[in-house]
Amino acid sequence: MDIISNLWLGASTAFLPMNLLYGFIGCLLGTAIGVLPGLGPTATIAMLLPITFGLPPESALIMLAGIFYGAQYGGSTTAILINLPGESSSVVTVIDGYQMARNGRAGTALATAALGSFFAGTVATILLALAAPPLAAVALNFGPAEYFSLMVLGLVASVALASGSLLKAFAMILFGLLLGTVGTDVESGTPRYVFDIPELYDGLNFVAVSMGIFGICEILRNLENEQERSVGVKRVTGLMLTKDDFRRICAPVLRGTALGSFLGVLPGGGAMLASFAAYAVEKRVSPNRVEFGKGAIEGVAAPEAANNAGAQTSFIPMLTLGIPGNPVMALMVGAMIIQGITPGPNVISEEPSLFWGMIVSMWSGNLMLVILNLPLIGLWVRMLTVPYHLLFPAIIGFCCIGAYSINNSVFDVFVMAGFSIVGFALSKMRFEPAPLLLGFILGPMLEENLRRAMLISQGDPTIFLRSPLSLSLLIFAVAVLALVLSPSISRKREEAFTEQ
């Protein structure tokens, strides 16, 4: 009965007219940025963080969540119609989706992506509702030592699952941890790395840093490599699936949903990893494997179900433990902190309307996305013809206004500009910025729990080994690191990210 009463509380929050409106805006923006190749949900959420200052917490987080899972829907549109994934999790959809479009089945491919995503999103929402409360109840028993070990595991897993060099990923984590120490030490009141700049005494502004590294930097990269986009399918028809189509997609959607739901919970996993894994599994087990690469409907159904399930179950560690598993979840944690909410297991007990409202809004958002994606396909096709060089000046102007409005400070605009240059330079040197943001978010919490644990133990570091749970988490972190560093796994990892 508790779950029913909690869902009723969530429905009373999610179905408020204001929250429905912001949920719709989030889904619409998510679809739009998913359709536009290059501008993903991380950059968009980073740029929209200043807007959340003036919104109620429920409305702000519902809108940002809608952008994230809405992008998974929109990314499939460009993948299918123009052979160019709008979102990284839609990369594998290109393989068979575009071939289906060339064979005159663009409508079938788009309908398969939308319906598979809706089913997976619904299942993932149910799993979130069932799994989150007991996990949060366990987490309430965590002490400083357990939280420290959990954050170490999260950072190690995010490094292991980052694309590119492991050494560079570790360097980004350390850089992020270093940036998190800028400001006044909470325990002693001593300024650290402020260089006598008054604006740095409160630390680097999270919104300005994230807007620079993910927002402006992404624009610079896309302007440098602007791609000509020719829409091969001007008019999409045949959005209804046949009985044979339904028969062929049922098992792939179920397998993709199960795989995506599991991988989404893992730190560093989420939608992209889930879609690649689902396609690889389907290619092995499908009775129609010879059609893969030539327009197999299973090659669209499985990864699209997996990426949406992975996107939504990635909220589980963020909402229950306060641990972001990917850059978007790190931004969501930042949005919660901006709203004065401490991320972690106490959110369920202290902010029940926020927690359950977000869960119910995910189901209503998935329904909105089906309505947005299929009937409005003509609008998304026309959006593909908008040149980047006309779109991006307005976005940069919006970013500057947003950065200034946080504290009415020109300094934050300079911070954003500086980190956009840093982010662009890092991308040129093939450093992935996602671990940096995770280190920046988790760094202060990691330091705080480390110092609390050492105070409790009077300086005895074995406190992290005396707790069975803390010890288990540290052993798991070491095992993950050892596994990734092993030569055979390292080679397979390089091959997987080369395929991307």
Buried (B, 14 or more C-beta within 10 A) or exposed (E): EEEEEBBEBBBEBBBBEEBBEBBBBBBBBBBBBBBBBBBBBBBBBBBBBBBBBEBBBBBBBBBBBBBBBBBBBBBBBBBBBBBBBBBBBBBBBBBBBBBBBBEEBBBBBBBBBBBBBBBBBBBBBBBBBEBBBEBBEEBEEBBBBBBBBBBBBBBBBBBBBBBBEBEBBBBBBBBBBBBBBBBBEEEEEEBEEBEEEEBBEEBBBBBBBBBBBBBBBBBBBBBEEEEEBEEEBEEBEBBEBEEEBEEBBEBBBBBBBBBBBBBBBBBBBBBBBBBBBBBBBBBEEBEEBEBBEEBBBBBBBBBBBBBBBBBBBBBBBBBBBBBBBBBBBBBBBBBBBBBEBEBBBBBBEEBBBBBBBBBBBBBBBBEBBBEBBBEEBEEBBEBBEEEBEEBBEEBBEBBBEBBBBBBEBEBBBBBBBEBBBBBBEBBEEEBBBBBBBBBBBBBBBBBBBBBBBBEEBEEEEEBBBEBEBBBEBBEBBEEBBEEBEEEEEEEEBEEBEEEE
